[in-house]
Amino acid sequence: MAPHFVLERHSSYLGASGLAMAATLGSAMPQLVIGVLADLRQLRWMASLGLSLAGTGAGLAGVVPANGLVWLMLLASG
């Protein structure tokens, strides 16, 4: 995604690395809590929800106009 934002949307390399950070934080921060909940309560539907949220967030990140919304979409997709 970084080449798209640098070449097509004219983001700086710092801005593109901030978007990569958003995706990383979105996956790393809630991972422990969600993993424990899914293991304790047998929430198998969370796998489908996570995959759907990741695809939707990453897909919308390429089409939303504002940089703040892009950051939020990548945070959600993580």
N, C-alpha and C positions, 0 to 999 in steps of 0.2 A: 504494500500500500504506500510506502514512503515514496517510491518513484512517481506514483500518480499525483500525490499531493505536492511534490516539488516541481515536477514538469508541467502538469496540467492546471493545477490550482495556484501555482506560483508561491508556495509556502517556502520559508527558509528551511535550512537543514535543522536549525534549532526547533522550529515549529514541527517539523516532521518527526524529530526525535521525541518531542513532547507528546505527539499522538501515539507513538510506540509505547511511551511510558504509561499513557492512559489505558491501553489495552493490557499491558502487563499488570498494572495495579488492579484492574477489573478482574483479572483471573487470580492474582495472588492473595489479595486481601480477604475475600470471603471464603476462600477454599477450605480452610480448616473448619470453620463453623458449619458450612453447608455439607462438608464431608461427614462430619460427626452426626449431624441431624439425619442425613440420608442413611447412614449405617444403623443408627439406633432405631429409627422408625420405619425402616424398609420403604422409603419413599422412592420407588422405582420410576415414577413419572417425572422426577426431577431431571433425569438424563435427557428426556425428550424436551423438557422446558429449556434446559441449558443449551441444547443444540439449536433450538428454534431462536432463542434470544441472541446467541452468537451470530447466527446467519443473518438475522434481521438487523442487528446493530451494525455489523460489518457492511452489509449491503446499503443501508441508509447512510452510512458515513460517506459514501462516494457521491451522494446526490444532494445532501442537505447543504444549504448555501452558507450558513454562518460557521465560523471556525469553532465557536463554543459548542454548537450543536454537534459538530464532527467529533469533538473531544468527548462529549457525553455519549454519543453513539458507540465510539470505540471503548469507552469505559464499560458500557453495558454489554458489549460483545465479548469482553474479556471474561 
